[in-house]
Amino acid sequence: MGGTVKRMVYHDCMAGKKCRNASDFAHLIQARDTSIIIEELLVNDIKNAEKELISLFDNVKCVPNIQKVHSMNVIDLDVIEYKTYSNSTEKKTFHF
């Protein structure tokens, strides 16, 4: 989808329209008759989201050896059961 949007803006620029920043880019796509929905993300929006995500991820517990986990089932709120492979018989339970 990103390539399609960039190509559309490129065609607008080749037709003489100006695209100097993200706001211009978003407005060019919004002005077209397309089903593509695009919105400009402002720097303040990103900074506010970053603050919220930092506080969220500061409280996350990591599943041990998550890179080796292939199969996971939710057992209860804050409880998962995981296996190295989906057909493994050995299961481990993790409590968050």
Secondary structure, 3 states (H helix, E strand, C coil): CHHHHHHHHHHHHHCCCCCCCHHHHHHHHHHCCCCCCCCCCCHHHHHHHHHHHHHHHCCCCCCCCHHHCCEEEEEECCEEEEECCCCCCCCEEEEC
